[in-house]
Amino acid sequence: MRARAWAFLCILVVALAAMSVGCGGGGGAKFGVIKAGEMPAGEAWPGVYFNPVYGYLHMIEQDGNIVGRWKRTDGSHWGELSGTAEGNVIHFTWKEHKYGGVGPSADSQGSGVFVYKMGEKFGELEGQYALADSNQVGEWHCIKQNGLKPDLNSINGKGIDTMGVTPDQWK
């Protein structure tokens, strides 16, 4: 009888583990259901956006994806993202690198979502992001910068402190 109880317990544990992974219980960000709408008239994803913590986020379209790079305003990290846009919503994965960091703690990664909307005068990104295997969600709000052209090569991890904007990017 003990052998059958033990076998049943093992099967139950395996079944619950499989259900947990299949239902998303294995971790990962939990973003609300976001339905894509139309991009605001005359607006597009490519551009340079600013956030007081994450600095200038440069975004371009590349091979059917939206890709971007940023450098934090304190110069401590730089990062890159890539995702697909549907209307005014982009779901992306990201990776951030710590300047001077070595080993596993030098990089962090996760996923996120941006919704493009119009502010009073300029386009804005209302975003959320999370570390991989985390249910904790952070906010990432950016305002599109008028007159700046995106240049992914200006943010490359070489430690040149231009905050991601160079004079030749101004129109």
MOBELLIN-V113029 format. One record per residue. RES is the residue in three letters. SS is DSSP state (H for helix, E for strand, L for the rest). NEAR is the number of other C-alpha atoms within 10 Angstrom. Layout:
res=RES ss=SS near=NEAR
res=RES ss=SS near=NEAR
This chain:
res=MET ss=L near=6
res=ARG ss=H near=7
res=ALA ss=H near=8
res=ARG ss=H near=9
res=ALA ss=H near=10
res=TRP ss=H near=11
res=ALA ss=H near=12
res=PHE ss=H near=12
res=LEU ss=H near=12
res=CYS ss=H near=11
res=ILE ss=H near=12
res=LEU ss=H near=12
res=VAL ss=H near=12
res=VAL ss=H near=12
res=ALA ss=H near=11
res=LEU ss=H near=11
res=ALA ss=H near=14
res=ALA ss=H near=13
res=MET ss=H near=13
res=SER ss=H near=13
res=VAL ss=H near=11
res=GLY ss=H near=10
res=CYS ss=L near=9
res=GLY ss=L near=11
res=GLY ss=L near=12
res=GLY ss=L near=13
res=GLY ss=L near=13
res=GLY ss=L near=17
res=ALA ss=L near=20
res=LYS ss=L near=16
res=PHE ss=L near=15
res=GLY ss=L near=8
res=VAL ss=L near=6
res=ILE ss=L near=12
res=LYS ss=L near=10
res=ALA ss=L near=14
res=GLY ss=L near=13
res=GLU ss=L near=11
res=MET ss=L near=17
res=PRO ss=L near=13
res=ALA ss=L near=7
res=GLY ss=L near=5
res=GLU ss=L near=14
res=ALA ss=L near=14
res=TRP ss=L near=22
res=PRO ss=L near=17
res=GLY ss=E near=22
res=VAL ss=E near=28
res=TYR ss=E near=24
res=PHE ss=E near=19
res=ASN ss=E near=17
res=PRO ss=L near=13
res=VAL ss=L near=14
res=TYR ss=L near=22
res=GLY ss=E near=21
res=TYR ss=E near=26
res=LEU ss=E near=30
res=HIS ss=E near=29
res=MET ss=E near=23
res=ILE ss=E near=20
res=GLU ss=E near=17
res=GLN ss=E near=11
res=ASP ss=L near=7
res=GLY ss=L near=9
res=ASN ss=E near=14
res=ILE ss=E near=19
res=VAL ss=E near=22
res=GLY ss=E near=25
res=ARG ss=E near=26
res=TRP ss=E near=28
res=LYS ss=E near=29
res=ARG ss=L near=19
res=THR ss=L near=19
res=ASP ss=L near=12
res=GLY ss=L near=18
res=SER ss=L near=14
res=HIS ss=E near=20
res=TRP ss=E near=26
res=GLY ss=E near=22
res=GLU ss=E near=21
res=LEU ss=E near=22
res=SER ss=E near=22
res=GLY ss=E near=20
res=THR ss=E near=16
res=ALA ss=E near=19
res=GLU ss=E near=14
res=GLY ss=L near=16
res=ASN ss=L near=19
res=VAL ss=E near=24
res=ILE ss=E near=23
res=HIS ss=E near=20
res=PHE ss=E near=20
res=THR ss=E near=20
res=TRP ss=E near=21
res=LYS ss=E near=17
res=GLU ss=E near=19
res=HIS ss=E near=19
res=LYS ss=E near=16
res=TYR ss=L near=15
res=GLY ss=L near=11
res=GLY ss=L near=12
res=VAL ss=L near=10
res=GLY ss=L near=6
res=PRO ss=H near=7
res=SER ss=H near=9
res=ALA ss=H near=13
res=ASP ss=E near=16
res=SER ss=E near=14
res=GLN ss=E near=17
res=GLY ss=E near=18
res=SER ss=E near=24
res=GLY ss=E near=25
res=VAL ss=E near=24
res=PHE ss=E near=22
res=VAL ss=E near=22
res=TYR ss=E near=26
res=LYS ss=E near=18
res=MET ss=E near=15
res=GLY ss=L near=11
res=GLU ss=L near=6
res=LYS ss=L near=9
res=PHE ss=L near=12
res=GLY ss=E near=21
res=GLU ss=E near=20
res=LEU ss=E near=24
res=GLU ss=E near=16
res=GLY ss=E near=19
res=GLN ss=E near=20
res=TYR ss=E near=24
res=ALA ss=E near=22
res=LEU ss=E near=20
res=ALA ss=L near=18
res=ASP ss=L near=14
res=SER ss=L near=14
res=ASN ss=L near=14
res=GLN ss=L near=13
res=VAL ss=L near=17
res=GLY ss=E near=13
res=GLU ss=E near=13
res=TRP ss=E near=17
res=HIS ss=E near=18
res=CYS ss=E near=23
res=ILE ss=E near=22
res=LYS ss=E near=24
res=GLN ss=L near=17
res=ASN ss=L near=14
res=GLY ss=L near=11
res=LEU ss=E near=18
res=LYS ss=L near=19
res=PRO ss=L near=23
res=ASP ss=L near=20
res=LEU ss=H near=19
res=ASN ss=H near=10
res=SER ss=H near=20
res=ILE ss=L near=24
res=ASN ss=L near=15
res=GLY ss=L near=16
res=LYS ss=L near=10
res=GLY ss=L near=15
res=ILE ss=L near=11
res=ASP ss=L near=15
res=THR ss=L near=13
res=MET ss=L near=20
res=GLY ss=L near=26
res=VAL ss=L near=23
res=THR ss=L near=13
res=PRO ss=H near=8
res=ASP ss=H near=9
res=GLN ss=H near=14
res=TRP ss=E near=11
res=LYS ss=L near=8
